[in-house]
Each structure stands twice: as C-alpha cells, then as structure tokens.
Amino acid sequence: MHKSRMIIVTGVVVALLPILGFPRAWEAFFQVVAGLAIVGISVWSTIDRKISQRAKAQMRQMRKVAPPSLDGVPDAKEEAN
C-alpha cells in the first residue's frame, strides 16, 4: 500500500472514532496510535526520499565518470591479434 493511502486510511479511522462508540480511554488510545502512525509514515517517507535522491546522484556521478563506449573501435587486444 502506498504511503499516501496509509495516511488517508489512518485519517478516516481517526474521523470515525467518535462515531464508533468506543469508551473515552480507548478512543484516546486509538487517536494517539493513529497520530504516531502518521508521524512514522511521514518520517519513513522523508528517509526513503533522501535515500532515493542519493542513489540517483550516485548513478549520475557514475555515468559522468564512466568513459563513453565506442562501438566499432577495436580494443588494444584485438589489434594485437
């Protein structure tokens, strides 16, 4: 499930808690858990985004460093034969 969908589902659960008729203590507990879940998902999303940005930057750096391939140009080994 995508992170955005998890946040939406958690928000819907929080919105429905007063209607479901749980005792106050349970409702408060579920609201705290839902809030922590939303915070956790957003932190996870931020960390995931930073990791993917670093990976993309490394791939760009590797493409810059790697010499371009020269198709049709024989290698030194092939010339010796």
Secondary structure by P-SEA (a helix, b strand, c coil): ccaaaaaaaaaaaaaacccccccaaaaaaaaaaaaaaaaaaaaaaaaaaaaaaaaaaaaaaaaaacccccccccccccccc
